[in-house]
């Protein structure tokens, strides 16, 4: 019996030794191993297809792509109003990139952004400026973790086609007020200013928000009405850009990089940044909660935020402002003194105090109201403004009378609904903002606003001396 027990014990000990030896020879569990199958990252973005191609080519050649076995990147660029539904419906998008801070703050509020946790990516984020021109370059959650970081910076102004200005005999605009001036009404009904419907352009929406915060809610809407009447709405920011480059209009409101590209490709055009009337935005990149490849996705984010990745913006087909100034110290950066000059002008421009949260509270309301009142009824708005300017120039109105009627033309609407009187105040806009995400409610409100605006415009036509 003792011999049997001894034999069993010996066998157990031997098995343990063998097992331990196997474990010692096995690779450590924490060692990173690239996935056996190549990873395809999915990116939802507002960036142009040029940026898609350049960033994809640069990243796939990088050591990071090889380390994480990323073999392809697939981009998609739906309208910003469809981002929430697209991300939720597909359920496997890895990264959101470009579209402005308000759009990304909406994604964050809806619980769709995943905090960055990769140590190497966090190191790169720590190298970024925390703010530029008073605008945040990194957004943190309540635990102090970054949920998005700016990959580029942008300013907002307008592109001027000086050949068309000269042709029409118009003065050079320098401020937002100039776009709504009497002088710009001289060639009506021919449009002078191109702008996009806010439901189709996040950058143009940001410009409308800037004007509302710079001049105040009531005066801001009054100025927007004059600008809208001096121009015409286009289907998107690219269409508005094309209008000024082709000479269809003399001016187009725009995000800065459209202007820099126009200056290179279309001599006679220039980007104007209204002094003390604009802001600098950080244009974010973020990890989505729906990502199936969080490590590889963070590697892509790390690359885009690195000095090497920032070279994307220096490409003459892109011409965007990098968030990192040190990219201008590279050979590629030193070859773009023009972009460095624009970069310095942007960061040194005195911007306005701008409240992102305030803008977010009324963003949906702004979009649908602007579309209904200024875009859908554009012809009628132009008719009112043209008659008003004509009456003033003919001496039928004093300056005080003219300004009063011009303010009335653009002042926030009042209307009666189910026996209750409403006014499109900032508080009211905020109160219905979330409801407007329901297409049926948005359609109902747009009809109410169109009807109220039409009634107001018709009354003004009767009131203005002919």
Helices and strands as residue ranges (DSSP letters): H 2-25, E 39-45, H 49-60, H 63-67, E 70-76, G 80-82, H 83-90, E 95-97, H 101-109, E 113-114, H 119-126, E 131-132, E 135-136, E 138-140, E 146-161, H 162-168, H 176-179, G 183-185, E 193-196, H 202-215, H 217-229, E 231-234, H 237-246, E 251-255, H 256-265, E 269-272, E 280-288, H 294-305, G 309-314, E 321-322, G 325-329, H 331-334, H 337-348, H 356-361, H 363-370, I 371-375, H 378-393, H 399-410, E 414-417, E 420-423, H 426-432, G 435-437, H 439-463
